[in-house]
Amino acid sequence: MAILNNRPVTAIFDARKKTIRAGQETVELPQDLDLAVTSGGTCRADGTRVEIVFRGDGTNCGALLRFARGRQIYRMRVNWLTGYVEVLEGD
């Protein structure tokens, strides 16, 4: 959305509330899903919540998110330079 509209879009990943919000859309995660967030140095973060601002040129602060439910684990890497989001299965 940020690249398409050439304006910043903030995505907020909240492990405590189990929500992901981007723009006006909010997704509620299942309560038995564990979410851990690690962000780059310029992201706003407080340990359980991280805000990633995607800019129109594709840059952002970068982050690694880990979603786990039982033995099923996925990691989502957000590239700080390009904004590319990669989802990987496993720990």
C-alpha distance (Angstrom), angle and dihedral (degrees) to the residues before:
residue distance angle dihedral
M1 . . .
A2 3.81 . .
I3 3.80 94.0 .
L4 3.80 93.4 40.9
N5 3.82 93.9 51.2
N6 3.83 96.4 29.4
R7 3.80 92.6 -129.2
P8 3.80 134.3 104.2
V9 3.79 119.9 -86.6
T10 3.80 120.9 -168.9
A11 3.81 121.7 -146.2
I12 3.80 115.4 -164.7
F13 3.80 119.9 -160.4
D14 3.81 111.0 -167.0
A15 3.82 114.7 -173.4
R16 3.82 93.8 -177.2
K17 3.81 95.4 51.8
K18 3.84 92.0 34.1
T19 3.80 92.6 -131.2
I20 3.78 138.8 127.8
R21 3.79 117.4 -157.7
A22 3.80 127.5 -174.0
G23 3.77 120.2 172.6
Q24 3.79 106.2 -39.9
E25 3.82 95.5 -24.0
T26 3.81 123.0 96.8
V27 3.80 125.9 -171.7
E28 3.80 118.6 -162.5
L29 3.78 113.5 -146.6
P30 3.81 122.8 -144.6
Q31 3.80 112.2 -90.2
D32 3.82 92.2 -123.7
L33 3.82 91.6 57.0
D34 3.79 115.5 100.9
L35 3.81 115.3 -144.4
A36 3.80 122.4 -169.4
V37 3.80 122.2 -178.9
T38 3.78 131.1 -161.3
S39 3.78 117.0 180.0
G40 3.76 140.3 -170.8
G41 3.78 120.2 -98.6
T42 3.79 96.3 -94.6
C43 3.82 97.6 49.8
R44 3.77 117.5 102.8
A45 3.78 104.6 -115.6
D46 3.79 139.0 157.0
G47 3.80 103.3 -174.9
T48 3.80 98.6 -88.6
R49 3.79 99.4 39.5
V50 3.79 133.2 48.0
E51 3.79 130.2 -175.5
I52 3.78 116.7 -153.5
V53 3.79 114.9 -166.8
F54 3.80 111.0 -156.9
R55 3.81 111.1 -157.8
G56 3.79 128.4 -152.5
D57 3.81 91.3 -104.7
G58 3.83 91.1 56.5
T59 3.79 97.7 -106.3
N60 3.80 124.1 129.2
C61 3.82 138.1 153.6
G62 3.81 95.6 -87.1
A63 3.79 127.8 -125.1
L64 3.77 146.4 -170.9
L65 3.79 118.2 -141.2
R66 3.78 125.3 -170.7
F67 3.79 121.3 -158.0
A68 3.82 117.2 -169.9
R69 3.77 133.6 176.6
G70 3.76 113.6 170.9
R71 3.81 107.4 -52.1
Q72 3.80 93.4 -18.8
I73 3.82 110.6 99.4
Y74 3.80 131.1 174.9
R75 3.79 129.6 179.6
M76 3.78 123.9 -157.5
R77 3.79 117.5 -159.3
V78 3.80 119.5 -164.0
N79 3.81 112.6 -159.6
W80 3.81 110.2 -135.5
L81 3.81 94.8 -149.3
T82 3.80 103.8 42.8
G83 3.80 103.9 20.0
Y84 3.81 88.7 -126.5
V85 3.80 111.2 157.8
E86 3.80 116.8 -149.8
V87 3.80 122.9 -171.6
L88 3.81 117.2 -156.9
E89 3.78 128.8 -174.5
G90 3.80 119.3 -131.8
D91 3.77 136.6 28.8
